[in-house]
Amino acid sequence: MNVYYKKTVVGWWNIYPAGSAEQFINLSPEEFFTLLPQVSRKAFAGCAEIKLEVAQELFGEEVRSA
């Protein structure tokens, strides 16, 4: 599943399912880099792909593959 992410002013990360600007979760830097270790520590926004099972854990069961 595709997600996009933005770094907040205080250094935490908002993660959104692709196509949704309303539903998001907020992760600490430690949680974010555990989930997406390939993202540069210098990044402030971007997109990535996560497994559907992980997305369902994060966003709830209503998340489906496109």
PyMOL Python script that loads the backbone (N, CA, C, O; Angstrom):
from pymol import cmd

cmd.read_pdbstr("""\
ATOM      1  N   MET A   1       0.840  -1.171   0.000  1.00  0.00           N
ATOM      2  CA  MET A   1       0.000   0.000   0.000  1.00  0.00           C
ATOM      3  C   MET A   1       0.888   1.237   0.000  1.00  0.00           C
ATOM      4  O   MET A   1       1.892   1.287   0.710  1.00  0.00           O
ATOM      5  N   ASN A   2       0.526   2.212  -0.779  1.00  0.00           N
ATOM      6  CA  ASN A   2       1.280   3.456  -0.838  1.00  0.00           C
ATOM      7  C   ASN A   2       0.841   4.402   0.277  1.00  0.00           C
ATOM      8  O   ASN A   2      -0.346   4.530   0.576  1.00  0.00           O
ATOM      9  N   VAL A   3       1.815   5.053   0.876  1.00  0.00           N
ATOM     10  CA  VAL A   3       1.570   6.069   1.898  1.00  0.00           C
ATOM     11  C   VAL A   3       2.441   7.279   1.589  1.00  0.00           C
ATOM     12  O   VAL A   3       3.452   7.179   0.894  1.00  0.00           O
ATOM     13  N   TYR A   4       2.031   8.404   2.115  1.00  0.00           N
ATOM     14  CA  TYR A   4       2.934   9.536   2.062  1.00  0.00           C
ATOM     15  C   TYR A   4       3.112  10.085   3.466  1.00  0.00           C
ATOM     16  O   TYR A   4       2.264   9.883   4.335  1.00  0.00           O
ATOM     17  N   TYR A   5       4.212  10.774   3.679  1.00  0.00           N
ATOM     18  CA  TYR A   5       4.582  11.218   5.015  1.00  0.00           C
ATOM     19  C   TYR A   5       5.086  12.653   4.978  1.00  0.00           C
ATOM     20  O   TYR A   5       5.634  13.126   3.983  1.00  0.00           O
ATOM     21  N   LYS A   6       4.873  13.330   6.114  1.00  0.00           N
ATOM     22  CA  LYS A   6       5.351  14.695   6.293  1.00  0.00           C
ATOM     23  C   LYS A   6       5.901  14.828   7.709  1.00  0.00           C
ATOM     24  O   LYS A   6       5.318  14.313   8.664  1.00  0.00           O
ATOM     25  N   LYS A   7       7.014  15.515   7.831  1.00  0.00           N
ATOM     26  CA  LYS A   7       7.595  15.773   9.137  1.00  0.00           C
ATOM     27  C   LYS A   7       6.897  16.985   9.741  1.00  0.00           C
ATOM     28  O   LYS A   7       6.694  17.990   9.060  1.00  0.00           O
ATOM     29  N   THR A   8       6.532  16.894  11.011  1.00  0.00           N
ATOM     30  CA  THR A   8       5.853  18.011  11.669  1.00  0.00           C
ATOM     31  C   THR A   8       6.877  19.025  12.180  1.00  0.00           C
ATOM     32  O   THR A   8       8.082  18.777  12.153  1.00  0.00           O
ATOM     33  N   VAL A   9       6.388  20.146  12.636  1.00  0.00           N
ATOM     34  CA  VAL A   9       7.250  21.209  13.155  1.00  0.00           C
ATOM     35  C   VAL A   9       8.069  20.730  14.352  1.00  0.00           C
ATOM     36  O   VAL A   9       9.204  21.167  14.545  1.00  0.00           O
ATOM     37  N   VAL A  10       7.501  19.841  15.147  1.00  0.00           N
ATOM     38  CA  VAL A  10       8.194  19.356  16.343  1.00  0.00           C
ATOM     39  C   VAL A  10       9.026  18.103  16.092  1.00  0.00           C
ATOM     40  O   VAL A  10       9.598  17.543  17.027  1.00  0.00           O
ATOM     41  N   GLY A  11       9.101  17.653  14.820  1.00  0.00           N
ATOM     42  CA  GLY A  11       9.971  16.537  14.470  1.00  0.00           C
ATOM     43  C   GLY A  11       9.314  15.173  14.434  1.00  0.00           C
ATOM     44  O   GLY A  11       9.988  14.180  14.159  1.00  0.00           O
ATOM     45  N   TRP A  12       8.025  15.091  14.702  1.00  0.00           N
ATOM     46  CA  TRP A  12       7.314  13.831  14.573  1.00  0.00           C
ATOM     47  C   TRP A  12       6.863  13.686  13.125  1.00  0.00           C
ATOM     48  O   TRP A  12       7.088  14.588  12.318  1.00  0.00           O
ATOM     49  N   TRP A  13       6.233  12.568  12.784  1.00  0.00           N
ATOM     50  CA  TRP A  13       5.864  12.277  11.396  1.00  0.00           C
ATOM     51  C   TRP A  13       4.381  11.966  11.272  1.00  0.00           C
ATOM     52  O   TRP A  13       3.848  11.163  12.037  1.00  0.00           O
ATOM     53  N   ASN A  14       3.711  12.597  10.312  1.00  0.00           N
ATOM     54  CA  ASN A  14       2.339  12.268   9.956  1.00  0.00           C
ATOM     55  C   ASN A  14       2.390  11.344   8.746  1.00  0.00           C
ATOM     56  O   ASN A  14       3.029  11.658   7.742  1.00  0.00           O
ATOM     57  N   ILE A  15       1.712  10.201   8.847  1.00  0.00           N
ATOM     58  CA  ILE A  15       1.674   9.207   7.778  1.00  0.00           C
ATOM     59  C   ILE A  15       0.230   9.120   7.283  1.00  0.00           C
ATOM     60  O   ILE A  15      -0.693   8.938   8.077  1.00  0.00           O
ATOM     61  N   TYR A  16       0.039   9.251   5.964  1.00  0.00           N
ATOM     62  CA  TYR A  16      -1.283   9.242   5.341  1.00  0.00           C
ATOM     63  C   TYR A  16      -1.366   8.096   4.333  1.00  0.00           C
ATOM     64  O   TYR A  16      -0.404   7.846   3.607  1.00  0.00           O
ATOM     65  N   PRO A  17      -2.506   7.391   4.277  1.00  0.00           N
ATOM     66  CA  PRO A  17      -2.690   6.443   3.175  1.00  0.00           C
ATOM     67  C   PRO A  17      -2.808   7.239   1.875  1.00  0.00           C
ATOM     68  O   PRO A  17      -3.429   8.303   1.867  1.00  0.00           O
ATOM     69  N   ALA A  18      -2.238   6.759   0.800  1.00  0.00           N
ATOM     70  CA  ALA A  18      -2.317   7.465  -0.476  1.00  0.00           C
ATOM     71  C   ALA A  18      -3.777   7.689  -0.838  1.00  0.00           C
ATOM     72  O   ALA A  18      -4.593   6.772  -0.755  1.00  0.00           O
ATOM     73  N   GLY A  19      -4.099   8.907  -1.239  1.00  0.00           N
ATOM     74  CA  GLY A  19      -5.459   9.251  -1.626  1.00  0.00           C
ATOM     75  C   GLY A  19      -6.314   9.766  -0.490  1.00  0.00           C
ATOM     76  O   GLY A  19      -7.488  10.068  -0.703  1.00  0.00           O
ATOM     77  N   SER A  20      -5.771   9.877   0.706  1.00  0.00           N
ATOM     78  CA  SER A  20      -6.542  10.361   1.850  1.00  0.00           C
ATOM     79  C   SER A  20      -5.773  11.461   2.556  1.00  0.00           C
ATOM     80  O   SER A  20      -4.670  11.244   3.059  1.00  0.00           O
ATOM     81  N   ALA A  21      -6.367  12.642   2.587  1.00  0.00           N
ATOM     82  CA  ALA A  21      -5.754  13.744   3.328  1.00  0.00           C
ATOM     83  C   ALA A  21      -6.381  13.885   4.709  1.00  0.00           C
ATOM     84  O   ALA A  21      -5.909  14.671   5.530  1.00  0.00           O
ATOM     85  N   GLU A  22      -7.448  13.122   4.968  1.00  0.00           N
ATOM     86  CA  GLU A  22      -8.171  13.231   6.228  1.00  0.00           C
ATOM     87  C   GLU A  22      -7.700  12.226   7.269  1.00  0.00           C
ATOM     88  O   GLU A  22      -7.662  12.537   8.459  1.00  0.00           O
ATOM     89  N   GLN A  23      -7.347  11.039   6.836  1.00  0.00           N
ATOM     90  CA  GLN A  23      -6.948   9.985   7.759  1.00  0.00           C
ATOM     91  C   GLN A  23      -5.426   9.946   7.847  1.00  0.00           C
ATOM     92  O   GLN A  23      -4.745   9.804   6.832  1.00  0.00           O
ATOM     93  N   PHE A  24      -4.898  10.074   9.057  1.00  0.00           N
ATOM     94  CA  PHE A  24      -3.454   9.970   9.237  1.00  0.00           C
ATOM     95  C   PHE A  24      -3.145   9.504  10.648  1.00  0.00           C
ATOM     96  O   PHE A  24      -3.999   9.533  11.534  1.00  0.00           O
ATOM     97  N   ILE A  25      -1.909   9.074  10.836  1.00  0.00           N
ATOM     98  CA  ILE A  25      -1.406   8.753  12.171  1.00  0.00           C
ATOM     99  C   ILE A  25      -0.158   9.589  12.405  1.00  0.00           C
ATOM    100  O   ILE A  25       0.502  10.022  11.460  1.00  0.00           O
ATOM    101  N   ASN A  26       0.150   9.805  13.654  1.00  0.00           N
ATOM    102  CA  ASN A  26       1.323  10.581  14.030  1.00  0.00           C
ATOM    103  C   ASN A  26       2.285   9.633  14.735  1.00  0.00           C
ATOM    104  O   ASN A  26       1.918   8.975  15.708  1.00  0.00           O
ATOM    105  N   LEU A  27       3.533   9.567  14.233  1.00  0.00           N
ATOM    106  CA  LEU A  27       4.537   8.666  14.796  1.00  0.00           C
ATOM    107  C   LEU A  27       5.736   9.444  15.315  1.00  0.00           C
ATOM    108  O   LEU A  27       6.122  10.469  14.753  1.00  0.00           O
ATOM    109  N   SER A  28       6.314   8.940  16.388  1.00  0.00           N
ATOM    110  CA  SER A  28       7.571   9.502  16.881  1.00  0.00           C
ATOM    111  C   SER A  28       8.665   9.180  15.866  1.00  0.00           C
ATOM    112  O   SER A  28       8.490   8.283  15.042  1.00  0.00           O
ATOM    113  N   PRO A  29       9.783   9.891  15.908  1.00  0.00           N
ATOM    114  CA  PRO A  29      10.881   9.572  14.995  1.00  0.00           C
ATOM    115  C   PRO A  29      11.345   8.110  15.103  1.00  0.00           C
ATOM    116  O   PRO A  29      11.659   7.491  14.086  1.00  0.00           O
ATOM    117  N   GLU A  30      11.391   7.562  16.302  1.00  0.00           N
ATOM    118  CA  GLU A  30      11.819   6.181  16.476  1.00  0.00           C
ATOM    119  C   GLU A  30      10.852   5.213  15.791  1.00  0.00           C
ATOM    120  O   GLU A  30      11.276   4.286  15.100  1.00  0.00           O
ATOM    121  N   GLU A  31       9.550   5.437  15.989  1.00  0.00           N
ATOM    122  CA  GLU A  31       8.545   4.577  15.357  1.00  0.00           C
ATOM    123  C   GLU A  31       8.595   4.713  13.835  1.00  0.00           C
ATOM    124  O   GLU A  31       8.499   3.721  13.112  1.00  0.00           O
ATOM    125  N   PHE A  32       8.745   5.948  13.360  1.00  0.00           N
ATOM    126  CA  PHE A  32       8.774   6.207  11.920  1.00  0.00           C
ATOM    127  C   PHE A  32       9.936   5.482  11.253  1.00  0.00           C
ATOM    128  O   PHE A  32       9.742   4.802  10.245  1.00  0.00           O
ATOM    129  N   PHE A  33      11.143   5.618  11.803  1.00  0.00           N
ATOM    130  CA  PHE A  33      12.315   5.005  11.174  1.00  0.00           C
ATOM    131  C   PHE A  33      12.372   3.492  11.375  1.00  0.00           C
ATOM    132  O   PHE A  33      13.088   2.806  10.646  1.00  0.00           O
ATOM    133  N   THR A  34      11.637   2.963  12.341  1.00  0.00           N
ATOM    134  CA  THR A  34      11.477   1.516  12.452  1.00  0.00           C
ATOM    135  C   THR A  34      10.583   1.022  11.330  1.00  0.00           C
ATOM    136  O   THR A  34      10.851  -0.018  10.728  1.00  0.00           O
ATOM    137  N   LEU A  35       9.514   1.770  11.045  1.00  0.00           N
ATOM    138  CA  LEU A  35       8.578   1.417   9.979  1.00  0.00           C
ATOM    139  C   LEU A  35       9.189   1.614   8.596  1.00  0.00           C
ATOM    140  O   LEU A  35       9.005   0.780   7.710  1.00  0.00           O
ATOM    141  N   LEU A  36       9.914   2.711   8.410  1.00  0.00           N
ATOM    142  CA  LEU A  36      10.482   3.067   7.102  1.00  0.00           C
ATOM    143  C   LEU A  36      11.981   3.371   7.222  1.00  0.00           C
ATOM    144  O   LEU A  36      12.389   4.527   7.116  1.00  0.00           O
ATOM    145  N   PRO A  37      12.792   2.343   7.440  1.00  0.00           N
ATOM    146  CA  PRO A  37      14.224   2.580   7.637  1.00  0.00           C
ATOM    147  C   PRO A  37      14.944   3.109   6.399  1.00  0.00           C
ATOM    148  O   PRO A  37      16.043   3.649   6.517  1.00  0.00           O
ATOM    149  N   GLN A  38      14.350   2.965   5.216  1.00  0.00           N
ATOM    150  CA  GLN A  38      14.973   3.423   3.986  1.00  0.00           C
ATOM    151  C   GLN A  38      14.887   4.941   3.800  1.00  0.00           C
ATOM    152  O   GLN A  38      15.554   5.488   2.922  1.00  0.00           O
ATOM    153  N   VAL A  39      14.081   5.624   4.605  1.00  0.00           N
ATOM    154  CA  VAL A  39      13.919   7.075   4.470  1.00  0.00           C
ATOM    155  C   VAL A  39      15.121   7.779   5.092  1.00  0.00           C
ATOM    156  O   VAL A  39      15.552   7.438   6.193  1.00  0.00           O
ATOM    157  N   SER A  40      15.651   8.756   4.381  1.00  0.00           N
ATOM    158  CA  SER A  40      16.784   9.534   4.880  1.00  0.00           C
ATOM    159  C   SER A  40      16.391  10.332   6.115  1.00  0.00           C
ATOM    160  O   SER A  40      15.269  10.830   6.206  1.00  0.00           O
ATOM    161  N   ARG A  41      17.290  10.451   7.040  1.00  0.00           N
ATOM    162  CA  ARG A  41      17.048  11.265   8.244  1.00  0.00           C
ATOM    163  C   ARG A  41      16.947  12.749   7.903  1.00  0.00           C
ATOM    164  O   ARG A  41      16.497  13.542   8.730  1.00  0.00           O
ATOM    165  N   LYS A  42      17.361  13.133   6.695  1.00  0.00           N
ATOM    166  CA  LYS A  42      17.271  14.533   6.251  1.00  0.00           C
ATOM    167  C   LYS A  42      15.946  14.830   5.559  1.00  0.00           C
ATOM    168  O   LYS A  42      15.656  15.989   5.262  1.00  0.00           O
ATOM    169  N   ALA A  43      15.143  13.814   5.299  1.00  0.00           N
ATOM    170  CA  ALA A  43      13.865  13.990   4.587  1.00  0.00           C
ATOM    171  C   ALA A  43      12.877  14.788   5.433  1.00  0.00           C
ATOM    172  O   ALA A  43      12.951  14.793   6.662  1.00  0.00           O
ATOM    173  N   PHE A  44      11.953  15.460   4.752  1.00  0.00           N
ATOM    174  CA  PHE A  44      10.858  16.144   5.451  1.00  0.00           C
ATOM    175  C   PHE A  44       9.498  15.751   4.886  1.00  0.00           C
ATOM    176  O   PHE A  44       8.470  16.017   5.509  1.00  0.00           O
ATOM    177  N   ALA A  45       9.481  15.126   3.719  1.00  0.00           N
ATOM    178  CA  ALA A  45       8.237  14.653   3.111  1.00  0.00           C
ATOM    179  C   ALA A  45       8.582  13.638   2.038  1.00  0.00           C
ATOM    180  O   ALA A  45       9.695  13.626   1.511  1.00  0.00           O
ATOM    181  N   GLY A  46       7.617  12.785   1.721  1.00  0.00           N
ATOM    182  CA  GLY A  46       7.853  11.812   0.664  1.00  0.00           C
ATOM    183  C   GLY A  46       6.763  10.777   0.616  1.00  0.00           C
ATOM    184  O   GLY A  46       5.718  10.913   1.253  1.00  0.00           O
ATOM    185  N   CYS A  47       7.026   9.727  -0.159  1.00  0.00           N
ATOM    186  CA  CYS A  47       6.075   8.630  -0.261  1.00  0.00           C
ATOM    187  C   CYS A  47       6.838   7.320  -0.185  1.00  0.00           C
ATOM    188  O   CYS A  47       8.038   7.262  -0.452  1.00  0.00           O
ATOM    189  N   ALA A  48       6.116   6.269   0.187  1.00  0.00           N
ATOM    190  CA  ALA A  48       6.728   4.956   0.341  1.00  0.00           C
ATOM    191  C   ALA A  48       5.647   3.899   0.195  1.00  0.00           C
ATOM    192  O   ALA A  48       4.459   4.207   0.107  1.00  0.00           O
ATOM    193  N   GLU A  49       6.080   2.659   0.170  1.00  0.00           N
ATOM    194  CA  GLU A  49       5.147   1.545   0.106  1.00  0.00           C
ATOM    195  C   GLU A  49       5.327   0.695   1.354  1.00  0.00           C
ATOM    196  O   GLU A  49       6.449   0.372   1.745  1.00  0.00           O
ATOM    197  N   ILE A  50       4.205   0.336   1.973  1.00  0.00           N
ATOM    198  CA  ILE A  50       4.229  -0.553   3.130  1.00  0.00           C
ATOM    199  C   ILE A  50       3.292  -1.723   2.850  1.00  0.00           C
ATOM    200  O   ILE A  50       2.421  -1.629   1.985  1.00  0.00           O
ATOM    201  N   LYS A  51       3.466  -2.808   3.568  1.00  0.00           N
ATOM    202  CA  LYS A  51       2.608  -3.978   3.396  1.00  0.00           C
ATOM    203  C   LYS A  51       1.192  -3.647   3.847  1.00  0.00           C
ATOM    204  O   LYS A  51       0.989  -2.857   4.768  1.00  0.00           O
ATOM    205  N   LEU A  52       0.227  -4.255   3.193  1.00  0.00           N
ATOM    206  CA  LEU A  52      -1.177  -4.028   3.515  1.00  0.00           C
ATOM    207  C   LEU A  52      -1.476  -4.379   4.970  1.00  0.00           C
ATOM    208  O   LEU A  52      -2.255  -3.689   5.628  1.00  0.00           O
ATOM    209  N   GLU A  53      -0.871  -5.435   5.469  1.00  0.00           N
ATOM    210  CA  GLU A  53      -1.093  -5.848   6.854  1.00  0.00           C
ATOM    211  C   GLU A  53      -0.626  -4.768   7.829  1.00  0.00           C
ATOM    212  O   GLU A  53      -1.282  -4.515   8.839  1.00  0.00           O
ATOM    213  N   VAL A  54       0.502  -4.136   7.529  1.00  0.00           N
ATOM    214  CA  VAL A  54       1.028  -3.062   8.371  1.00  0.00           C
ATOM    215  C   VAL A  54       0.099  -1.856   8.306  1.00  0.00           C
ATOM    216  O   VAL A  54      -0.183  -1.233   9.329  1.00  0.00           O
ATOM    217  N   ALA A  55      -0.377  -1.527   7.108  1.00  0.00           N
ATOM    218  CA  ALA A  55      -1.302  -0.405   6.944  1.00  0.00           C
ATOM    219  C   ALA A  55      -2.580  -0.633   7.734  1.00  0.00           C
ATOM    220  O   ALA A  55      -3.105   0.298   8.345  1.00  0.00           O
ATOM    221  N   GLN A  56      -3.087  -1.863   7.730  1.00  0.00           N
ATOM    222  CA  GLN A  56      -4.299  -2.164   8.481  1.00  0.00           C
ATOM    223  C   GLN A  56      -4.066  -2.032   9.979  1.00  0.00           C
ATOM    224  O   GLN A  56      -4.963  -1.603  10.704  1.00  0.00           O
ATOM    225  N   GLU A  57      -2.887  -2.391  10.453  1.00  0.00           N
ATOM    226  CA  GLU A  57      -2.559  -2.196  11.863  1.00  0.00           C
ATOM    227  C   GLU A  57      -2.521  -0.713  12.214  1.00  0.00           C
ATOM    228  O   GLU A  57      -3.016  -0.304  13.264  1.00  0.00           O
ATOM    229  N   LEU A  58      -1.933   0.086  11.333  1.00  0.00           N
ATOM    230  CA  LEU A  58      -1.784   1.513  11.598  1.00  0.00           C
ATOM    231  C   LEU A  58      -3.091   2.287  11.473  1.00  0.00           C
ATOM    232  O   LEU A  58      -3.434   3.082  12.347  1.00  0.00           O
ATOM    233  N   PHE A  59      -3.818   2.052  10.383  1.00  0.00           N
ATOM    234  CA  PHE A  59      -4.988   2.869  10.053  1.00  0.00           C
ATOM    235  C   PHE A  59      -6.314   2.211  10.366  1.00  0.00           C
ATOM    236  O   PHE A  59      -7.346   2.881  10.346  1.00  0.00           O
ATOM    237  N   GLY A  60      -6.319   0.926  10.653  1.00  0.00           N
ATOM    238  CA  GLY A  60      -7.560   0.212  10.934  1.00  0.00           C
ATOM    239  C   GLY A  60      -7.936  -0.715   9.796  1.00  0.00           C
ATOM    240  O   GLY A  60      -7.356  -0.666   8.712  1.00  0.00           O
ATOM    241  N   GLU A  61      -8.905  -1.549  10.062  1.00  0.00           N
ATOM    242  CA  GLU A  61      -9.318  -2.575   9.118  1.00  0.00           C
ATOM    243  C   GLU A  61      -9.944  -2.029   7.844  1.00  0.00           C
ATOM    244  O   GLU A  61      -9.988  -2.736   6.837  1.00  0.00           O
ATOM    245  N   GLU A  62     -10.434  -0.780   7.859  1.00  0.00           N
ATOM    246  CA  GLU A  62     -11.107  -0.244   6.679  1.00  0.00           C
ATOM    247  C   GLU A  62     -10.162   0.067   5.530  1.00  0.00           C
ATOM    248  O   GLU A  62     -10.623   0.336   4.421  1.00  0.00           O
ATOM    249  N   VAL A  63      -8.861   0.039   5.759  1.00  0.00           N
ATOM    250  CA  VAL A  63      -7.884   0.306   4.706  1.00  0.00           C
ATOM    251  C   VAL A  63      -7.831  -0.901   3.777  1.00  0.00           C
ATOM    252  O   VAL A  63      -7.678  -2.037   4.227  1.00  0.00           O
ATOM    253  N   ARG A  64      -7.960  -0.643   2.473  1.00  0.00           N
ATOM    254  CA  ARG A  64      -7.928  -1.724   1.480  1.00  0.00           C
ATOM    255  C   ARG A  64      -6.933  -1.401   0.393  1.00  0.00           C
ATOM    256  O   ARG A  64      -6.596  -0.239   0.165  1.00  0.00           O
ATOM    257  N   SER A  65      -6.476  -2.416  -0.263  1.00  0.00           N
ATOM    258  CA  SER A  65      -5.582  -2.237  -1.400  1.00  0.00           C
ATOM    259  C   SER A  65      -6.346  -1.644  -2.565  1.00  0.00           C
ATOM    260  O   SER A  65      -7.524  -1.949  -2.751  1.00  0.00           O
ATOM    261  N   ALA A  66      -5.694  -0.803  -3.353  1.00  0.00           N
ATOM    262  CA  ALA A  66      -6.351  -0.176  -4.499  1.00  0.00           C
ATOM    263  C   ALA A  66      -6.482  -1.121  -5.664  1.00  0.00           C
ATOM    264  O   ALA A  66      -7.015  -0.743  -6.708  1.00  0.00           O
TER     265      ALA A  66
END
""", "prot")
cmd.dss("prot")
cmd.show_as("cartoon", "prot")
cmd.util.cbc("prot")
cmd.orient("prot")
